[in-house]
Amino acid sequence: MITGNILVVDDEPQIHRFLKPALEAAGFTALRAETGTEALRMAASAAPDLILLDLGLPDIDGQAVLARLRAFCSVPVIVLSARDREVEKIAALDGGAHDYVEKPFALGELLARIRAALRLYAHAGDPTPGLTLGDLTLDPERRAASLLVEGQPTDLGLTRIQYTLLALFVRNQGRVLTHRQVLTAVWGPAHTEDIAYLRIYVSQLRRKLIDTGFYLITEPGIGYRLTETAPPK
């Protein structure tokens, strides 16, 4: 069972009353902050394993809190907010949030996203010579990817750009990556508006991932997420 301390940052008492028993029943310890100032103090002193952050705080806007957190804190942050505008989601994800969940939310889905974020963070520093995800292996020296089929590695035949894209998504498996994040990581900051260009490469990479058990899911208007869950047909 995945456990840890979860700092819930929200000024709505009903959110804390709802989340505290739910988190504790799932094996977590719930910490509470109702303002941005309190959240920053507790993030520094209580060393939470993950932060659930509302954006509409009474003293400091949540986006500003996120920016300050990222100056000293690397733990996963999941934004939990009623703000549903695309621009807010993109700003939060570009600002370092691991995920963005809209209110009202389904508890089961939120807990699943918390567990996924904690798993990724726990293995982020593993010193591996390559990248391995299930039967998928990436070789950074050869810039090649292979899939284990009946015990034998089968090369996926990726181009250099396709390999770079896949490596980025594998390192961030389960996390939403915005168009800007992907474009900057692969092509550099001069190409942050080339979304149509990115779509072409993602489409090509999806075809290479057929039968691998991994899927590049489109988050409309935001970016992409690599997952082992097939999209609904």
N, C-alpha and C positions, 0 to 999 in steps of 0.2 A: 504494500500500500504506500502510495506517495503521501508524505506529510510535510508540514512546514508551517511557518507563521505567515499569515496573510494580513496585510495592512489594508483595511477598507477605508477609503477617504471619500466621505459623503456627508453633506449637511442635513440629509433627510433621516430623522430617527427611525422611520419605518423601514428604510433600507437596512440599517444595522440590526433592527429586531428580526428582520427576515433572514439576513445572511449569516448572522452569528451562529444560530443553531444548525443551519444547513451546512456551514463550513465545518463546524465541530463534529457533526454526524459523519462527515466525509473524512475525518481524521486530521483536520487542520486546526490551528489555533488562530482565532480571529482577533486582530488588533483594531482599534478604532481611532479615527481622526475625523474631525468635522470641519476643519479649515485647512487652507493651504499651508499656513504657517506651522500648524500642528503636524501636518503630514511631513513636512521637511524635517522638523525636529525629530519625529519618531523614526523616519527613514534612516537618520544618522545614528540614533541612540538604540533603537530596538532591533536593528538589522533584520528586517523582514525578508522572507524568501521570495515574495511576490507582492505587488501592489495593485489593488483595484482602485482606479482613480476616476472620480466624477469630474466633469469639466466646469459645472456651474457652482463653484464654491463662493462663499460670501466675501472673502477677503482678497484672494488672488485667483485669477482665471486659471482653470486647470491646464491649459496649454502652457502657461508660464510656469506653473508648478512642475510640469513634465520637463521643461527645459532646465530648470534648476536641479531637479533630481538627476538628470543625466550628466550633470557636472561632477557628481561624486558617487553616483549609485548606478550599478549595472544590472540589478535584478530585473526580471520581467515586469513590465507595467501593462496591465490590461485596462483600457479606458472603458468605463461603464457610464454611458451618458444618454440623455434624452435627445441630444443634438443629433439630428439625422442628415444634416447637409453633407454632401460629398466633400466640400472644402474643409470641413471640420475633421472628417475621418482622415483625409489625406495629410492634413497638417499634423495630426497626432501620430500617424504612422511614420511620416517623414521625420518627426521630432523624436523618435525613438521608442514609441509604444510598440509592444509586441503584438497587440490585437486590439480590436475595437468592437464592443458589444453594445447594441442599442437597448435602451429601456423602452418598454418593458421587455424582459428577457426570460428565456426558459432556463430554469435552474440547472437541469441536467446538462444542457449545452454549455452553460457557464463553467460548471465543474469540470467538464471534459476539456475545455479550453485552458483552464487553470492547470490541470494535470499535464497537458501537452506542453505548455510553456515551461513548467518546472522540469520536465524530462529533457527538453532541449537545453535549458540553462545548465542542468547538471552535467551534460556531456559536452558542453561548448568548448571546454579546454582539454579534452582528451587528446593526448599526443599520438595520433595515428599516422602512418606513412601515407595512407590514401583515405578516401572517403567511402564508407560502406554503409549501405542502408538496405537491410534485408538481403536479397540476392543481388542487389545492384552494387557494383564497385567502381569507383572512379580512381584512375591512376594519374596524379598530377604531373608526373615526369613525362609520360607519353601523351598526356591530355586526351585520354581515351576512357570510355566507359564500357563495362561489360556486364552481362546478366548471366547468372548461373542457371543453366538449363540442363537438367538430368546430370548434375554434378560437374558439368563442363562450362567454363566461361565462354560466352558468345559476345563478340564485339558488336556494339550498337552502331558503329560507323558514323560517329558524330564529327561534324566540322569543328574547327577551333572555337568559333563563336557559340555553336550549340553546346560544346563541352563547358565553356565558361558560364553560360546561362544555367546549365544543369547543376554545375558545382555550386553556384550561388543559391539555387533553390534547395539543394540537398542540405547545405549548411544551415538553412533557415526552414527546414521542413516543418510544415504546419503553421508557419507564420505568414501573414499577409505582407507581401512586398509591393510597395507602390510602384507605379510606372517610373516615377522619378528615381527611386532607389535603384531599380534594375538598370535603367538607362545610364545612370551615373557610374554604377559599379562596373558595367561591361564596356560602355563606350566613352565615358567621361562626362564632365559637367557641361560641355558644349552641346550635348545631345539630349538634354532633358525634355525637350518637346517632341522628340521623334517617336511618338506613340504608335503611329501607323507602321513604322519600320519595325518596332518591337513586336507588334502583332504577327508580322510575317514570320519572324524567327520563332516565336512561341508556337505558332501553328506547325512549323516544320519539326520542332522538338517534340510536340505532342505525337506526331506520327511515328517518331523514333521510339517513343515510350509505350506504344501499343503492346500489350501482352507482358509488360514489366510489372504490373500491379501498382504503378504510380501514376498519378493524374495531376495535370496542371489545371487548377480550377480558376476560372475568371471571377474576380470580385468586381462587379460592374462599376465602371467609372473610377476604380481605385487601383487595381493591379492584379496580382496572381498569388496563388498559394499552392505549394506542392503537398499532396495528401495521398494516403493509401485508400481513401474512400472514393468510390466511383461517383461521378456527378449523376443526379437524377436524369432519367431519359425523358 
